[in-house]
Amino acid sequence: MIYLSFDELVNTLEKNKDINDLSSQLQKVNSNVVHSIPNPTPSDVTTHSAMRVSGNAAVNLEGFHAPSPLAALMVNKAVKQVYKDDEITPLQMAKLLKQLDYSMDDITLAIHQNYPNQTVEDLVTLLLDPEMYPQTTKLQVTNALYSAGFDQNQIDPVVNEHFPSQSIEAKADFSNRTIQTTNLTITTGPGMVYNEYYKHSWKMLYPGRSFLEAKFNATNVNLNVDLILVNLTSSMGSQPGYSPVDIVINGKLFKDNYNPGSMNYKKDIFKIGSFLFDGENTLRIEFQSHPWAKTHYWIQSLEIKG
C-alpha cells in the first residue's frame, strides 16, 4: 500500500473532512481496542497493548464517533506513529485535528496528552496561531486549558498576559429628569418615572411591569467587575416598605427578589464578572409582583466598574 506523506494527508483532509480518509491511511493493528470494548475510555486506549504500533501500522479509527475527545487522542497518537520520521510539530498536529472539525477543547487535550512537554505558554501560543483560533476569547482559551487538566494557578498568569483585562467604566445617573449615561444605554419600561422628591431619582411604580434595561460592551472580562447601585425601598409612612426587584444579567437571574430594605439611599455592590462575556451585555432590573411589592423601588445611580 502507498502511504501519503503527512503534508499530502493534510491537503487531502482540507478537501474532504472525513475521518474515514484518515482511517484508510492508518491501517488496523488490533481491532480489540475498537470493537471489543463497547465504550473505551482514554485510559483503555492509552494502556492497551494494541496502541504500541510501529512502522506503517496504526489503529483503525472507524469504531469511533468523531469528533470526540477520545477520537482526537486516537488520531493524534496514530498519526504520530505512522509519520514518526516526519517529526510532526504540535502545531501541525493541531491544524490537522482542526481540519477534522475537532473542538478547541479536544485539540488542547490531545496535544497536551501527546506532547507532554508543551507548557501552558506553548499551548496558548498554539491556540492563538493565525491558522488556529486568532480571534478566540480569553474565556474559551481558559476553558480549553481547564479541559486539558491544567489548574487555575497554571492558567491565569499566562492567559492574563495574552489577554490583558480592559477596564469597564459604564454609568447611568438617574438624579435628573433626563438620565445621564456613560458607555451604556438605558431603556425604561412602563411606570418607570422621574421622582423629584428626596434627592431626586427615578422610581418603579408597577409591580410585574416596570423595569430598566442597561446595555454595555465589555472586552476580556475579568471576574472582579462590580455592579454598584445607589437605591432605596420607599417607606409606608413611618414603616419600612418592600420593593423587591430581580436583577437579570444576559438572560440569567443574578438576584431574586432583591429588596434594598432601606428608607435612605444606600450603596449596594455586587460582583457580576462571572455573568458577563465579551461583546454586548444586557442587565435588567425588574420590579417584582411575586411576592407583591408594597412600595416603590427608587434608583439614583447604576455603575458597572472593573
C-alpha positions as CSV (number, residue, x, y, z in Angstrom):
1,M,0.0,0.0,0.0
2,I,1.2,3.5,-0.8
3,Y,1.1,5.9,2.2
4,L,0.6,9.6,1.8
5,S,3.1,12.0,3.3
6,F,1.9,14.0,6.3
7,D,1.6,17.1,4.1
8,E,-0.3,15.2,1.5
9,L,-2.7,13.8,4.2
10,V,-3.3,17.4,5.5
11,N,-4.1,18.6,1.9
12,T,-6.4,15.7,1.4
13,L,-8.3,16.4,4.5
14,E,-8.6,20.1,3.7
15,K,-10.7,19.0,0.7
16,N,-12.7,16.2,2.4
17,K,-13.1,16.4,6.2
18,D,-13.9,12.8,6.8
19,I,-12.2,10.7,9.5
20,N,-12.5,7.7,7.2
21,D,-9.9,9.2,4.9
22,L,-7.5,9.1,7.8
23,S,-8.6,5.6,8.7
24,S,-7.7,4.4,5.2
25,Q,-4.2,5.7,5.6
26,L,-3.8,4.4,9.2
27,Q,-4.3,0.7,9.0
28,K,-5.6,-1.6,11.7
29,V,-3.1,-3.3,14.1
30,N,-5.5,-4.8,16.5
31,S,-9.3,-4.5,16.3
32,N,-9.6,-5.3,20.0
33,V,-9.4,-1.7,21.1
34,V,-12.1,-0.6,18.7
35,H,-14.5,-3.4,18.6
36,S,-14.2,-5.5,21.8
37,I,-14.6,-2.6,24.3
38,P,-18.1,-1.1,23.8
39,N,-17.3,2.4,25.2
40,P,-13.5,2.6,25.5
41,T,-12.1,5.4,27.8
42,P,-8.9,7.3,27.1
43,S,-7.3,5.1,29.8
44,D,-8.4,1.9,28.0
45,V,-6.9,3.2,24.8
46,T,-3.6,4.5,26.1
47,T,-2.9,1.5,28.3
48,H,-3.9,-1.1,25.7
49,S,-1.0,-3.1,24.1
50,A,-2.6,-2.6,20.7
51,M,-1.6,1.0,20.8
52,R,2.1,0.1,20.7
53,V,2.2,0.5,17.0
54,S,5.2,0.8,14.7
55,G,6.2,1.3,11.1
56,N,3.4,1.9,8.7
57,A,0.8,0.4,11.0
58,A,-1.7,2.1,13.3
59,V,-5.2,1.6,14.8
60,N,-8.3,1.6,12.8
61,L,-10.4,4.6,13.8
62,E,-13.7,3.5,12.2
63,G,-15.3,2.5,15.5
64,F,-15.2,5.9,17.0
65,H,-17.7,8.6,16.6
66,A,-15.8,11.8,15.6
67,P,-15.4,14.4,16.7
68,S,-14.9,13.4,20.3
69,P,-12.0,13.9,22.8
70,L,-11.2,10.1,22.7
71,A,-11.1,10.1,18.9
72,A,-8.9,13.2,18.9
73,L,-6.4,11.4,21.2
74,M,-6.5,8.4,18.9
75,V,-5.9,10.4,15.7
76,N,-3.1,12.2,17.3
77,K,-1.3,9.1,18.6
78,A,-1.9,7.1,15.4
79,V,-0.6,9.9,13.1
80,K,2.5,10.4,15.3
81,Q,3.3,6.7,15.0
82,V,2.8,6.4,11.2
83,Y,4.6,9.7,10.5
84,K,7.1,9.4,13.2
85,D,10.0,10.1,10.9
86,D,8.5,13.4,9.9
87,E,8.9,14.9,13.4
88,I,5.4,16.4,13.3
89,T,5.1,19.5,15.4
90,P,2.3,20.2,17.9
91,L,1.1,23.0,15.6
92,Q,0.9,20.7,12.6
93,M,-1.0,18.1,14.6
94,A,-3.4,20.8,15.9
95,K,-4.1,22.1,12.4
96,L,-4.9,18.5,11.3
97,L,-7.3,18.0,14.1
98,K,-8.9,21.3,13.4
99,Q,-9.4,20.3,9.8
100,L,-11.2,17.2,11.1
101,D,-13.6,19.6,13.0
102,Y,-12.4,18.8,16.5
103,S,-13.2,21.4,19.1
104,M,-10.6,23.7,20.7
105,D,-11.1,21.7,24.0
106,D,-10.5,18.4,22.3
107,I,-7.4,19.7,20.4
108,T,-5.9,21.1,23.5
109,L,-6.4,17.9,25.4
110,A,-4.9,15.8,22.6
111,I,-1.9,18.0,22.2
112,H,-1.2,18.1,25.9
113,Q,-1.5,14.3,26.2
114,N,0.7,13.5,23.2
115,Y,3.2,16.3,23.6
116,P,3.6,16.4,27.4
117,N,6.5,18.9,27.3
118,Q,4.2,21.6,25.9
119,T,3.8,24.2,28.6
120,V,0.7,26.4,29.1
121,E,2.5,29.2,27.3
122,D,3.2,26.9,24.4
123,L,-0.4,25.8,24.2
124,V,-1.8,29.3,24.4
125,T,0.6,30.4,21.6
126,L,-0.5,27.4,19.5
127,L,-4.2,28.2,20.0
128,L,-3.7,31.8,19.0
129,D,-1.7,31.0,15.9
130,P,-3.2,32.7,12.8
131,E,-4.1,29.3,11.3
132,M,-5.8,28.1,14.5
133,Y,-8.0,30.5,16.6
134,P,-6.6,34.0,16.4
135,Q,-10.0,35.6,17.2
136,T,-10.8,33.4,20.2
137,T,-11.7,34.8,23.6
138,K,-10.0,34.7,27.0
139,L,-12.8,32.5,28.4
140,Q,-12.6,30.0,25.5
141,V,-8.8,29.6,25.9
142,T,-9.1,29.3,29.7
143,N,-11.8,26.6,29.4
144,A,-9.7,24.6,26.8
145,L,-6.8,24.6,29.3
146,Y,-9.0,23.5,32.1
147,S,-10.3,20.7,29.9
148,A,-6.7,19.6,29.3
149,G,-6.1,19.2,33.0
150,F,-4.3,22.4,34.0
151,D,-5.2,24.2,37.2
152,Q,-6.1,27.9,37.7
153,N,-2.6,28.7,39.1
154,Q,-1.0,27.5,35.9
155,I,-3.5,29.1,33.6
156,D,-4.2,32.5,34.9
157,P,-0.8,34.1,34.7
158,V,-0.3,33.1,31.1
159,V,-3.8,33.8,29.9
160,N,-3.8,37.2,31.6
161,E,-0.6,38.1,29.8
162,H,-2.1,37.3,26.4
163,F,-5.5,38.8,27.2
164,P,-4.9,41.9,29.4
165,S,-8.1,42.8,31.0
166,Q,-9.7,46.1,29.9
167,S,-11.5,48.1,32.5
168,I,-15.2,48.7,32.3
169,E,-16.5,52.1,33.2
170,A,-20.2,52.4,32.5
171,K,-22.7,54.5,34.4
172,A,-26.2,55.9,34.5
173,D,-27.2,58.8,36.7
174,F,-30.9,58.9,37.5
175,S,-30.8,62.1,39.5
176,N,-32.2,64.2,36.6
177,R,-35.3,64.2,34.6
178,T,-33.1,63.2,31.6
179,I,-31.0,60.1,32.5
180,Q,-27.3,60.8,32.0
181,T,-25.3,57.9,30.7
182,T,-21.6,57.0,30.1
183,N,-20.7,54.0,28.0
184,L,-24.1,52.4,28.2
185,T,-27.7,52.8,27.0
186,I,-30.8,52.8,29.2
187,T,-34.3,51.6,28.2
188,T,-37.1,52.1,30.7
189,G,-40.4,50.2,30.9
190,P,-43.9,51.2,31.9
191,G,-44.2,53.0,35.2
192,M,-40.5,53.9,35.4
193,V,-40.8,57.7,36.1
194,Y,-38.7,60.6,37.3
195,N,-39.0,61.2,41.1
196,E,-38.4,64.8,42.0
197,Y,-38.7,64.2,45.7
198,Y,-36.0,63.4,48.2
199,K,-32.6,64.0,46.5
200,H,-34.1,63.1,43.1
201,S,-34.1,59.7,41.4
202,W,-36.3,57.5,39.2
203,K,-38.8,55.1,40.6
204,M,-40.7,52.0,39.5
205,L,-44.4,52.1,40.1
206,Y,-46.0,48.9,38.6
207,P,-45.0,45.5,40.1
208,G,-44.6,42.9,37.4
209,R,-44.3,45.6,34.6
210,S,-41.8,48.3,35.5
211,F,-38.2,47.7,34.5
212,L,-35.0,49.3,33.4
213,E,-32.5,47.8,30.9
214,A,-28.9,48.7,30.5
215,K,-26.7,47.6,27.5
216,F,-22.9,48.0,27.6
217,N,-19.9,46.4,25.9
218,A,-17.0,44.5,27.6
219,T,-13.7,43.1,26.4
220,N,-11.6,40.5,28.0
221,V,-13.9,40.3,31.0
222,N,-12.4,39.6,34.4
223,L,-14.3,38.3,37.5
224,N,-13.7,41.5,39.5
225,V,-16.4,43.6,37.9
226,D,-18.7,45.4,40.2
227,L,-22.3,46.4,39.8
228,I,-22.9,49.4,42.1
229,L,-26.4,50.5,42.8
230,V,-27.5,53.6,44.8
231,N,-31.1,52.8,45.6
232,L,-33.8,52.5,48.3
233,T,-37.1,51.0,49.2
234,S,-39.7,53.7,49.7
235,S,-41.4,53.6,53.1
236,M,-45.1,53.1,54.1
237,G,-45.4,56.2,56.2
238,S,-43.0,55.6,59.2
239,Q,-42.9,51.9,58.5
240,P,-40.3,50.1,56.3
241,G,-41.5,49.3,52.8
242,Y,-41.0,46.3,50.5
243,S,-39.9,46.8,46.9
244,P,-38.4,43.5,45.5
245,V,-36.6,43.6,42.2
246,D,-34.9,40.8,40.1
247,I,-31.5,41.6,38.6
248,V,-31.1,39.7,35.4
249,I,-27.8,39.7,33.5
250,N,-27.6,38.3,30.0
251,G,-30.8,36.4,30.5
252,K,-29.6,34.8,33.7
253,L,-31.1,35.5,37.1
254,F,-28.4,37.2,39.3
255,K,-30.5,38.4,42.2
256,D,-34.0,37.1,43.0
257,N,-36.4,39.5,44.8
258,Y,-33.7,41.8,46.0
259,N,-35.1,44.4,48.4
260,P,-32.8,47.3,49.3
261,G,-34.7,47.5,52.6
262,S,-33.6,51.0,53.5
263,M,-35.7,54.1,53.5
264,N,-32.5,56.1,52.8
265,Y,-30.3,55.8,49.7
266,K,-27.8,53.0,50.2
267,K,-24.9,51.8,48.0
268,D,-25.0,48.1,47.2
269,I,-22.0,46.5,45.4
270,F,-22.3,43.1,43.7
271,K,-19.6,41.1,41.9
272,I,-21.0,40.3,38.4
273,G,-17.9,39.3,36.3
274,S,-18.9,35.7,36.0
275,F,-22.2,36.7,34.4
276,L,-20.6,38.8,31.7
277,F,-19.0,38.0,28.4
278,D,-17.0,39.7,25.6
279,G,-19.2,41.9,23.5
280,E,-22.6,43.5,24.3
281,N,-24.0,42.7,27.7
282,T,-27.6,43.3,28.9
283,L,-28.6,44.0,32.6
284,R,-32.2,44.3,33.6
285,I,-33.8,45.4,36.9
286,E,-37.3,44.2,37.0
287,F,-39.9,45.3,39.6
288,Q,-41.5,42.1,41.1
289,S,-45.1,41.1,41.8
290,H,-44.4,37.6,43.3
291,P,-44.5,38.4,46.2
292,W,-46.3,41.6,45.5
293,A,-44.3,44.8,46.2
294,K,-45.8,47.0,48.8
295,T,-43.9,50.2,48.0
296,H,-41.9,51.7,45.1
297,Y,-38.3,50.9,44.1
298,W,-36.1,54.1,43.8
299,I,-32.8,54.2,42.0
300,Q,-30.4,57.1,41.9
301,S,-27.4,55.7,40.0
302,L,-26.2,52.5,38.4
303,E,-22.5,51.8,37.7
304,I,-20.6,48.9,36.2
305,K,-16.9,49.1,37.1
306,G,-13.9,46.7,37.0
